């Protein structure tokens, strides 16, 4: 996928997040935003996977532990949802790790627990 396509889908995903936030507002559990975002992505006819298991491989051996990615959209963009007071550096590191391990280039970290959603969006490129 080229950069123009990534940007297009990124804007569509963020638009879907704005619709969810406008409807629900802040203060709910992450799982609620997860389900509602899936509905919005479906309405936009976007391809996505939810709660994708990403195996942990250490020194060439797959361990009996998996990471769980909230969304992989159009098989290219990782979206991690949060419903927290603020995004911490560890959340950004988590998304970067998911990007590296899954070999994806673009990730969005979305924190729904903010009065203005634009203040809760972090776009990361690997």
C-alpha positions as a Markdown table, in Angstrom:
| # | Residue | x | y | z |
|---|---|---|---|---|
| 1 | Unk | 0.0 | 0.0 | 0.0 |
| 2 | Unk | 1.4 | 3.4 | -0.9 |
| 3 | Unk | 1.5 | 6.5 | 1.3 |
| 4 | Unk | -1.5 | 8.1 | -0.3 |
| 5 | Unk | -3.6 | 5.0 | 0.4 |
| 6 | Unk | -2.3 | 4.8 | 4.0 |
| 7 | Unk | -3.2 | 8.5 | 4.5 |
| 8 | Unk | -6.7 | 7.9 | 3.0 |
| 9 | Unk | -7.4 | 5.0 | 5.3 |
| 10 | Unk | -5.9 | 6.8 | 8.3 |
| 11 | Unk | -8.3 | 9.7 | 7.8 |
| 12 | Unk | -11.2 | 7.3 | 7.4 |
| 13 | Unk | -10.3 | 5.6 | 10.7 |
| 14 | Unk | -9.9 | 8.8 | 12.5 |
| 15 | Unk | -13.3 | 10.0 | 11.1 |
| 16 | Unk | -14.8 | 6.8 | 12.5 |
| 17 | Unk | -13.3 | 7.4 | 15.9 |
| 18 | Unk | -14.7 | 11.0 | 15.9 |
| 19 | Unk | -18.1 | 9.6 | 15.2 |
| 20 | Unk | -17.9 | 7.2 | 18.1 |
| 21 | Unk | -16.5 | 9.8 | 20.4 |
| 22 | Unk | -19.2 | 12.3 | 19.4 |
| 23 | Unk | -21.9 | 9.7 | 20.1 |
| 24 | Unk | -20.6 | 8.3 | 23.4 |
| 25 | Unk | -18.2 | 10.9 | 24.8 |
| 26 | Unk | -15.4 | 10.1 | 27.2 |
| 27 | Unk | -15.6 | 8.0 | 30.4 |
| 28 | Unk | -16.5 | 4.6 | 29.2 |
| 29 | Unk | -14.6 | 1.3 | 29.1 |
| 30 | Unk | -12.2 | 0.6 | 26.2 |
| 31 | Unk | -14.3 | -2.4 | 25.3 |
| 32 | Unk | -17.3 | -0.2 | 24.5 |
| 33 | Unk | -15.3 | 2.0 | 22.2 |
| 34 | Unk | -13.8 | -1.1 | 20.6 |
| 35 | Unk | -17.2 | -2.5 | 19.6 |
| 36 | Unk | -18.6 | 0.8 | 18.4 |
| 37 | Unk | -15.5 | 1.5 | 16.3 |
| 38 | Unk | -15.9 | -1.9 | 14.7 |
| 39 | Unk | -19.5 | -0.9 | 13.8 |
| 40 | Unk | -18.3 | 2.4 | 12.3 |
| 41 | Unk | -15.6 | 0.6 | 10.3 |
| 42 | Unk | -18.2 | -1.8 | 9.0 |
| 43 | Unk | -20.4 | 1.1 | 7.9 |
| 44 | Unk | -17.5 | 2.4 | 5.9 |
| 45 | Unk | -17.0 | -1.0 | 4.4 |
| 46 | Unk | -13.4 | -1.1 | 5.7 |
| 47 | Unk | -11.7 | -4.4 | 6.1 |
| 48 | Unk | -10.5 | -5.0 | 9.7 |
| 49 | Unk | -9.6 | -7.6 | 12.2 |
| 50 | Unk | -10.2 | -7.2 | 15.9 |
| 51 | Unk | -8.2 | -8.5 | 18.8 |
| 52 | Unk | -5.5 | -10.0 | 16.6 |
| 53 | Unk | -3.1 | -12.3 | 18.4 |
| 54 | Unk | 0.6 | -11.5 | 17.6 |
| 55 | Unk | 3.0 | -14.3 | 18.8 |
| 56 | Unk | 6.1 | -13.4 | 20.8 |
| 57 | Unk | 9.2 | -14.9 | 19.2 |
| 58 | Unk | 12.4 | -14.8 | 21.2 |
| 59 | Unk | 15.7 | -16.0 | 19.6 |
| 60 | Unk | 13.7 | -17.8 | 16.8 |
| 61 | Unk | 11.4 | -19.6 | 19.2 |
| 62 | Unk | 7.7 | -18.8 | 19.5 |
| 63 | Unk | 6.8 | -18.5 | 23.1 |
| 64 | Unk | 3.5 | -19.5 | 24.7 |
| 65 | Unk | 2.6 | -15.8 | 25.0 |
| 66 | Unk | 0.8 | -13.5 | 22.6 |
| 67 | Unk | 0.3 | -9.8 | 22.3 |
| 68 | Unk | -3.2 | -8.7 | 21.3 |
| 69 | Unk | -3.6 | -5.9 | 18.8 |
| 70 | Unk | -6.9 | -4.1 | 19.1 |
| 71 | Unk | -7.4 | -3.6 | 15.3 |
| 72 | Unk | -5.5 | -4.2 | 12.1 |
| 73 | Unk | -7.3 | -2.3 | 9.3 |
| 74 | Unk | -6.9 | -3.0 | 5.6 |
| 75 | Unk | -4.1 | -5.4 | 6.6 |
| 76 | Unk | -1.8 | -2.4 | 7.0 |
| 77 | Unk | -2.7 | -0.1 | 9.9 |
| 78 | Unk | -2.6 | -1.0 | 13.6 |
| 79 | Unk | -5.0 | 0.8 | 15.8 |
| 80 | Unk | -4.7 | 0.6 | 19.6 |
| 81 | Unk | -7.5 | 2.0 | 21.7 |
| 82 | Unk | -7.2 | 3.4 | 25.2 |
| 83 | Unk | -9.7 | 4.9 | 27.6 |
| 84 | Unk | -7.3 | 6.5 | 30.1 |
| 85 | Unk | -6.6 | 9.8 | 31.7 |
| 86 | Unk | -3.6 | 10.3 | 29.5 |
| 87 | Unk | -1.4 | 8.4 | 27.1 |
| 88 | Unk | 1.9 | 7.4 | 28.6 |
| 89 | Unk | 5.2 | 6.8 | 26.9 |
| 90 | Unk | 4.7 | 3.1 | 27.5 |
| 91 | Unk | 1.6 | 3.1 | 25.4 |
| 92 | Unk | 3.6 | 4.7 | 22.5 |
| 93 | Unk | 6.3 | 2.1 | 23.0 |
| 94 | Unk | 3.7 | -0.7 | 22.9 |
| 95 | Unk | 2.4 | 0.5 | 19.5 |
| 96 | Unk | 5.9 | 0.8 | 18.1 |
| 97 | Unk | 6.6 | -2.7 | 19.2 |
| 98 | Unk | 3.5 | -4.0 | 17.6 |
| 99 | Unk | 4.5 | -2.2 | 14.4 |
| 100 | Unk | 7.9 | -3.8 | 14.4 |
| 101 | Unk | 6.8 | -7.3 | 15.2 |
| 102 | Unk | 3.9 | -7.3 | 12.7 |
| 103 | Unk | 6.0 | -5.4 | 10.0 |
| 104 | Unk | 3.3 | -2.8 | 9.6 |
| 105 | Unk | 4.3 | 0.8 | 8.8 |
| 106 | Unk | 1.4 | 2.9 | 10.3 |
| 107 | Unk | -0.2 | 2.9 | 13.7 |
| 108 | Unk | -2.8 | 5.0 | 15.5 |
| 109 | Unk | -3.1 | 5.3 | 19.2 |
| 110 | Unk | -6.5 | 6.6 | 20.1 |
| 111 | Unk | -7.4 | 7.6 | 23.6 |
| 112 | Unk | -11.2 | 8.1 | 23.9 |
| 113 | Unk | -11.1 | 9.4 | 27.5 |
| 114 | Unk | -10.5 | 13.0 | 26.6 |
| 115 | Unk | -13.0 | 15.9 | 26.2 |
| 116 | Unk | -11.7 | 16.6 | 22.6 |
| 117 | Unk | -10.7 | 13.5 | 20.7 |
| 118 | Unk | -8.2 | 15.4 | 18.6 |
| 119 | Unk | -6.1 | 15.6 | 21.8 |
| 120 | Unk | -6.2 | 11.8 | 22.2 |
| 121 | Unk | -4.9 | 10.8 | 18.8 |
| 122 | Unk | -1.2 | 9.8 | 18.2 |
| 123 | Unk | -0.2 | 8.8 | 14.7 |
| 124 | Unk | 3.0 | 6.8 | 14.5 |
| 125 | Unk | 5.0 | 5.7 | 11.4 |
| 126 | Unk | 7.7 | 3.1 | 11.5 |
